[in-house]
């Protein structure tokens, strides 16, 4: 299993956050869901509007495929590209340990 950490540094304005949330819900989520090996995504927001998006994939290639699927989407009517800046950095890491309350630890 692999995790992608996608960072959008703050501070970000209310308009940037609204644009990001709209794109995530109406365009990006569908692109990510189209990749079968993506297990889930969590968006973590800081008080300054910074985000860390944690995407979980079965393989590193699944995460790369999700990146390509997102980049292949077209902006929806009304989306302002000036408000949709790309991430500040992206890291992909292999999961070496996980813990689940209902399961034993998996390595």
C-alpha positions as CSV (number, residue, x, y, z in Angstrom):
1,X,0.0,0.0,0.0
2,X,1.2,3.6,-0.7
3,X,0.2,7.0,0.4
4,X,0.4,10.3,-1.4
5,X,0.7,13.5,0.6
6,X,-0.3,16.6,-1.4
7,X,0.4,19.9,0.3
8,X,-1.3,23.2,-0.4
9,X,0.4,25.7,1.8
10,X,-1.4,28.6,3.5
11,X,-2.5,31.1,4.0
12,X,-5.3,30.8,1.4
13,X,-8.2,33.1,0.9
14,X,-11.9,32.2,1.4
15,X,-12.2,32.4,-2.4
16,X,-9.3,30.0,-3.0
17,X,-10.8,27.5,-0.4
18,X,-14.2,27.7,-2.0
19,X,-12.8,27.1,-5.5
20,X,-10.6,24.2,-4.2
21,X,-13.5,22.6,-2.4
22,X,-15.8,23.0,-5.4
23,X,-13.3,21.4,-7.7
24,X,-12.6,18.6,-5.3
25,X,-16.2,17.7,-4.9
26,X,-17.5,18.2,-8.5
27,X,-14.5,17.3,-10.6
28,X,-11.5,15.8,-8.9
29,X,-13.3,13.3,-6.7
30,X,-14.8,11.6,-9.8
31,X,-11.4,11.4,-11.5
32,X,-9.9,9.8,-8.4
33,X,-12.8,7.4,-8.0
34,X,-12.2,6.2,-11.6
35,X,-8.9,4.6,-10.5
36,X,-9.8,1.2,-9.0
37,X,-6.7,0.9,-6.8
38,X,-7.4,4.1,-4.9
39,X,-8.6,3.1,-1.4
40,X,-9.5,6.5,0.0
41,X,-8.7,10.2,0.4
42,X,-8.7,12.5,3.4
43,X,-8.4,16.3,3.2
44,X,-6.9,17.8,6.3
45,X,-7.3,21.6,6.7
46,X,-5.3,23.9,8.9
47,X,-6.6,27.2,10.4
48,X,-4.7,29.2,7.8
49,X,-6.4,27.4,4.9
50,X,-3.5,25.1,4.2
51,X,-4.4,21.5,3.2
52,X,-2.7,18.2,3.3
53,X,-4.5,15.7,1.2
54,X,-3.8,12.1,2.1
55,X,-4.6,9.6,-0.7
56,X,-4.2,5.9,-0.2
57,X,-3.5,3.5,-3.1
58,X,-2.8,-0.1,-3.4
59,X,0.3,0.6,-5.6
60,X,2.4,3.6,-6.4
61,X,1.2,3.3,-9.9
62,X,-2.4,3.7,-8.7
63,X,-1.4,7.1,-7.2
64,X,0.3,8.1,-10.4
65,X,-2.7,7.1,-12.4
66,X,-4.9,9.2,-10.1
67,X,-2.6,12.2,-10.7
68,X,-3.0,11.7,-14.5
69,X,-6.8,11.3,-14.2
70,X,-7.0,14.6,-12.3
71,X,-4.8,16.5,-14.8
72,X,-6.9,15.2,-17.7
73,X,-10.1,16.8,-16.3
74,X,-11.4,20.0,-17.9
75,X,-12.4,22.9,-15.7
76,X,-16.1,23.1,-15.1
77,X,-18.1,26.2,-16.1
78,X,-17.4,29.0,-13.7
79,X,-14.1,27.6,-12.3
80,X,-11.4,30.2,-12.2
81,X,-8.0,28.8,-12.9
82,X,-6.4,31.8,-11.0
83,X,-8.0,30.4,-7.8
84,X,-6.9,26.8,-8.5
85,X,-3.2,26.8,-7.9
86,X,-1.3,23.5,-8.0
87,X,0.1,21.8,-4.9
88,X,3.2,23.2,-3.3
89,X,4.6,19.7,-3.1
90,X,3.6,16.0,-3.5
91,X,5.2,13.0,-1.8
92,X,4.5,9.3,-2.3
93,X,5.5,7.0,0.4
94,X,5.2,3.2,1.0
95,X,3.1,2.2,4.0
96,X,5.3,0.1,6.2
97,X,3.0,-0.2,9.2
98,X,-0.7,0.3,9.8
99,X,-2.8,-0.2,12.8
100,X,-6.6,-0.9,12.9
101,X,-8.5,-1.1,16.1
102,X,-10.6,-4.0,14.8
103,X,-7.7,-5.8,13.2
104,X,-4.2,-6.8,14.2
105,X,-1.3,-4.7,13.0
106,X,-0.3,-5.4,9.5
107,X,3.2,-5.1,8.2
